[in-house]
Amino acid sequence: MAVKELRDIRKEMFTEMEQRLNVNRKPEDRFFYYHSCEDRIVLSHALFWVMTQNIRGHVAKEKYFLLLRQYQEEMMSAYLTESDEFPELLHYSNVMYEALPIILKGVYDLRIDKDARRLAAIAIVAGGYGGDMSEEQCYDLLDDLDFYYNKVKCKKIERMLPELSKMVIAELNHLS
């Protein structure tokens, strides 16, 4: 199959997924609706991406989760290189991120499954914190986003992991 055909199929799939997500849903119920700018959405994805690098358990092997992480990495790479593909990859990452909690709730019982509940809590913390942190901290973290050995990394977010883990634990208490 040609690359253009694959892109067209991908575009159709994401359009259909997004339409299903938005059935009977108000715009203000969308995950990134209250983020003040595109940079904060990118930061939320970066937070999630770093926070889930070492996730364990059966959800770490879920194809949907692995695909989301792949799109996030490609999107962040496009963001850093100012690629023309960035808007499309950000859109796909957003659709997949918004579908993640719905998929987790549909496949797993979050009251029982600790791994799925933890992944949902990480998604909530990363999405919320990326939109709520101070502008100075937001741009400080985005400025730290860079390539290290051909991999997208953010050392400052990695150093924040103990603090972010406490937020995830607090969120887990709400999901129980």
C-alpha positions as CSV (number, residue, x, y, z in Angstrom):
1,M,0.0,0.0,0.0
2,A,1.2,3.5,-0.8
3,V,2.0,6.0,1.9
4,K,-0.8,8.3,0.7
5,E,-3.3,5.4,0.9
6,L,-2.3,4.6,4.4
7,R,-2.6,8.3,5.5
8,D,-6.1,8.4,3.9
9,I,-7.1,5.3,5.8
10,R,-5.7,6.7,9.0
11,K,-7.5,10.0,8.5
12,E,-10.8,8.2,7.9
13,M,-10.3,6.0,11.1
14,F,-9.5,9.1,13.2
15,T,-12.5,11.0,11.8
16,E,-14.8,8.1,12.7
17,M,-13.3,7.7,16.2
18,E,-13.7,11.5,16.8
19,Q,-17.3,11.5,15.6
20,R,-18.1,8.6,18.0
21,L,-16.3,10.4,20.9
22,N,-18.4,13.5,20.3
23,V,-21.9,11.9,20.2
24,N,-24.0,13.4,22.9
25,R,-20.9,15.3,24.3
26,K,-20.7,19.0,24.9
27,P,-17.5,20.7,23.7
28,E,-16.6,21.8,27.3
29,D,-16.5,18.1,28.2
30,R,-13.5,17.5,25.9
31,F,-10.3,16.8,27.7
32,F,-8.3,19.8,26.5
33,Y,-11.2,22.3,26.2
34,Y,-10.0,24.5,29.0
35,H,-6.3,24.5,28.0
36,S,-5.4,28.1,27.2
37,C,-3.2,27.3,24.2
38,E,-1.8,24.5,22.0
39,D,1.5,24.5,23.9
40,R,-0.3,23.4,27.0
41,I,-1.8,20.5,25.2
42,V,1.6,19.5,23.9
43,L,2.9,19.7,27.5
44,S,0.0,17.5,28.8
45,H,1.0,14.9,26.2
46,A,4.7,15.3,27.2
47,L,3.8,14.8,30.9
48,F,1.7,11.7,30.0
49,W,4.5,10.3,27.8
50,V,7.2,10.7,30.5
51,M,4.9,9.5,33.3
52,T,4.1,6.3,31.4
53,Q,7.6,5.4,30.2
54,N,8.1,2.8,32.9
55,I,4.5,1.7,33.4
56,R,4.1,-1.9,34.2
57,G,1.3,-4.5,34.1
58,H,-0.9,-5.7,31.4
59,V,-2.1,-2.3,30.3
60,A,1.5,-1.5,29.3
61,K,1.1,-4.1,26.5
62,E,-2.2,-2.8,25.2
63,K,-2.0,-1.9,21.6
64,Y,-4.1,1.2,22.0
65,F,-1.8,2.5,24.7
66,L,1.3,1.7,22.7
67,L,-0.1,3.4,19.7
68,L,-1.0,6.5,21.7
69,R,2.6,6.7,23.0
70,Q,3.9,6.3,19.4
71,Y,1.7,9.2,18.2
72,Q,2.7,11.3,21.1
73,E,6.4,10.8,20.4
74,E,5.9,11.5,16.7
75,M,3.9,14.6,17.6
76,M,6.5,15.9,20.0
77,S,9.2,15.3,17.4
78,A,7.2,17.2,14.8
79,Y,6.7,20.0,17.4
80,L,10.5,20.2,18.0
81,T,11.3,20.2,14.3
82,E,8.4,22.5,13.4
83,S,7.3,19.9,10.9
84,D,4.2,20.5,8.7
85,E,2.9,17.2,10.1
86,F,2.6,18.6,13.6
87,P,-1.0,19.8,13.5
88,E,-2.2,16.5,12.2
89,L,-0.2,14.4,14.7
90,L,-1.4,16.6,17.5
91,H,-5.0,16.1,16.4
92,Y,-4.5,12.3,16.3
93,S,-2.8,12.3,19.7
94,N,-5.7,14.4,21.2
95,V,-8.3,12.0,19.8
96,M,-6.5,9.0,21.1
97,Y,-5.9,10.6,24.5
98,E,-9.6,11.5,24.9
99,A,-10.6,8.0,24.0
100,L,-8.2,6.3,26.5
101,P,-10.4,6.7,29.6
102,I,-13.4,5.5,27.7
103,I,-11.6,2.5,26.4
104,L,-10.2,1.7,29.9
105,K,-13.6,1.9,31.4
106,G,-15.1,-0.2,28.6
107,V,-12.5,-3.0,28.9
108,Y,-11.6,-3.0,32.6
109,D,-13.4,-2.6,35.8
110,L,-11.5,0.4,37.3
111,R,-12.6,-0.5,40.8
112,I,-10.8,-3.8,40.6
113,D,-8.0,-3.4,38.0
114,K,-5.2,-1.5,39.6
115,D,-3.1,-1.2,36.4
116,A,-6.0,0.3,34.4
117,R,-7.0,2.6,37.2
118,R,-3.4,3.9,37.5
119,L,-3.2,4.6,33.8
120,A,-6.5,6.5,34.0
121,A,-5.2,8.5,36.9
122,I,-2.0,9.3,35.0
123,A,-4.1,10.5,32.1
124,I,-6.2,12.8,34.4
125,V,-3.1,14.2,36.2
126,A,-1.1,14.8,33.0
127,G,-4.0,16.4,31.2
128,G,-5.0,18.6,34.1
129,Y,-1.6,19.6,35.3
130,G,-0.4,20.5,31.8
131,G,-3.3,22.9,31.6
132,D,-3.2,24.3,35.1
133,M,0.5,25.0,35.8
134,S,2.0,28.4,35.8
135,E,2.9,29.9,32.4
136,E,6.5,30.2,33.5
137,Q,6.7,26.5,34.4
138,C,4.9,25.4,31.3
139,Y,7.3,27.1,29.0
140,D,10.3,26.1,31.1
141,L,9.3,22.4,30.6
142,L,8.5,22.9,26.9
143,D,11.9,24.5,26.4
144,D,13.5,21.5,28.0
145,L,11.8,19.1,25.6
146,D,14.6,18.0,23.2
147,F,16.2,15.1,21.5
148,Y,18.7,13.0,23.4
149,Y,20.3,10.1,21.4
150,N,17.5,10.4,18.8
151,K,14.7,10.1,21.4
152,V,12.5,12.8,22.6
153,K,13.2,13.5,26.3
154,C,12.3,16.1,28.9
155,K,14.8,15.8,31.8
156,K,12.8,18.4,33.9
157,I,9.6,16.4,33.7
158,E,11.6,13.3,34.6
159,R,12.9,15.1,37.7
160,M,9.3,15.9,38.6
161,L,8.2,12.3,38.6
162,P,8.1,11.9,42.5
163,E,5.8,15.0,42.7
164,L,3.7,13.7,39.8
165,S,3.4,10.3,41.4
166,K,1.9,11.9,44.6
167,M,-0.7,13.6,42.4
168,V,-1.5,10.2,40.7
169,I,-1.9,8.5,44.1
170,A,-4.3,11.3,45.2
171,E,-6.2,10.8,41.9
172,L,-6.3,7.1,42.5
173,N,-8.2,7.7,45.7
174,H,-10.9,9.6,43.7
175,L,-11.2,6.8,41.2
176,S,-11.6,4.0,43.8
